[in-house]
Amino acid sequence: MELKKDTKLNAEISADVHADTAENIQAAVDDVMKKFDRESNTRNWQGTPKLIVNGLLALFALFCMYVTLWGTFLEEVRLTSFVACIIFLGYVIFPAKKGVQKVNYMPWYDIILMVLGTGAFLYFTFNAVSIIQQGSKFANYQIIIGIIGTLSLAEICRRSVGIPILVVAAAFILYALTKGLSNPTFTGRLNYAVRLLFYSKEGILSTPINTCSKFIVIFIIFGAFLERTGISDFFIDFANALVGGFSGGPAKVAVVSSALLGMVSGSSVANTVGSGSVTIPMMKKTGYRGEFAGAVEAAASTGGQIMPPIMGAAAFLMADIVNVPYSNIIVRAIIPAVLYFTGIFIAVHVEAKKNNLEGIPKDQLPKMSVLAKEIYLLLPIIMLIYLVSTATKTIQTAAALSIAAAIVVSLPNKKHRMNLKSIFEALASGGKGAISVAAACGIAGIIAGTITMTGLANVLINGIVAIAGNQVIIALFLTMICCIILGMGVPTTANYCIMAATCAPILVRMGVPMLAAHFFVFYFGIVADITPPVALAAYAGAAIAKSDPMKTAVNATKLAIAAFIVPYILAMNPAMIFIDVTGPFQIVSIAVTSLVGIFGVSTGVAGFMFAKMNPLQRILSVCGGLALMYPGSASDIIGVAIVGAVIVWQLALNKKAAAAA
């Protein structure tokens, strides 16, 4: 009897310990998110006010779904009402500054800003027809309304996204008001700028916000529903079962799970924190250094956004901007994405071998036979890909049907079964997630509109072309620097909108195929999340790993070396993304040689292949790898010879070391 009591008591204690650990982990995750992810710095609504706010967010999500699926409104009406909702909810959700927030409190000045900003866009909504018909003659009060609306949107962007994107937008607007417009008076220039940026479809209401309202929001909602099916746990368990038992298993789990999770999340920081809260402590326990563990998670999570088929919703945006089918985008993204994650995987494996790190014990790994029973969780993603890639349904309809599928696949799982409450929470989460992306897209529209109205695009293009001369490599390097600077701290979708408007035309002018140019700027805009000095994803990983942020960012940059090489190769020889290929053999050849090439580059950077590499071996390995990654028969032959020689050299050294031992 006493034994039964003791067993029961021990079970209760164990349950309490696990619950306490889970609470501590969640608290740590929340702290990291508040520090590095502005979307997590929200007002503290509790009780009935929280229910009301979540109700408003859920209604907004339903409104977006209705408008994108069945709405037949005038485009100006649809877009201005959408932005009005973003501003209203933005002030309700996001406080003016970081820090501890009072419970159920919103200061009077935020209420005034909310009313003024929302009212400015609703004024356009209810007077859209007359505003369109009045031409270029605008009254002073209309200009004031436009300024209020623009500044209100900028403030929401500052609160939910950050300052970097606003600095870029402010610089462009300042240029327009001082030099870029021909009107001789400041008032005339200001009036023209407001008319174009606020009242036309070439500014705030241009392609970025249009694409956001039509496509991106519904995918954010889809992601919120998908998360509640338990697919994140499934991906992590699957990665554990697949690679967890190998040398350095936890780091390999981080690479695989982050690749799977990141393609849906669309946020490097959120993915780093979400999966990193599980994988980083596991990596450190295995023996990986803190800065390396945080870097692995940050690099893998950032790369999730270049991982087809979803690519953090950017695939749909790119298809719309470049005007090519979605299926075309995801097929061309396969080899670059595989190279990126293969590079990280090899670096992780090399680090494990170098330090004799073991994997996770087999008895602690999930069973594939058990996981196979949950394979149905992938059905919403499979349905989405099939419906969109075959053009069976529109993108919006496919996403809506996939949301319904997510609800259905949750039903067999008691832990994650969706009921009315969880559906309500998913809608609210989706509505909240749309605010920061939409605000950033609105500001991206201002940047693109300013470039258009001032002709600054030609100035930038001509300037870089003049510096580069006929050397494409110089133009690529300068464009890379622009992309990394402009992409610091900006969400993926808005980031790509800015890159597409400012940087891609430069490369097209230099003779780079349009699709290759867009891939180039998209990749370098994303790696800003792990590139010092900003490197938000790396800093988030460092916070969880309790490591030095700058060292973590440097390690993440080294791990993501493929992201700094592949874009150059696909821009200079677009065969890597299947442009101008002659047939299946060439595609297979490119894939195989590129994979061997990334092995050479990754081991050379790490300084270890089968044994420690001396400086000459490292240089040869990197050079041979680069030659293999560059599509072409001559470069492949040179690369095979060099990498092959290094492999033989390394095997000989390894054999010699083993004999000596």
DAVEN-V331188 format. One record per helix or strand. SS is the DSSP state (H for helix, E for strand). FROM is the first residue (numbers start at 1). LEN is the number of residues. Records with the same first field share a line. If there is no record, write none. Layout:
SS=FROM-LEN ; FROM-LEN
This chain:
H=2-35 ; 38-3 ; 47-24 ; 75-19 ; 108-19 ; 128-6 ; 140-21 ; 164-17 ; 186-14 ; 207-21 ; 231-13 ; 249-17 ; 268-19 ; 290-17 ; 311-12 ; 326-7 ; 334-21 ; 362-3 ; 368-22 ; 395-16 ; 420-35 ; 456-13 ; 472-15 ; 492-11 ; 504-6 ; 514-16 ; 536-10 ; 549-11 ; 561-12 ; 574-4 ; 584-23 ; 615-15 ; 633-28
E=44-1 ; 103-1 ; 608-1 ; 612-1
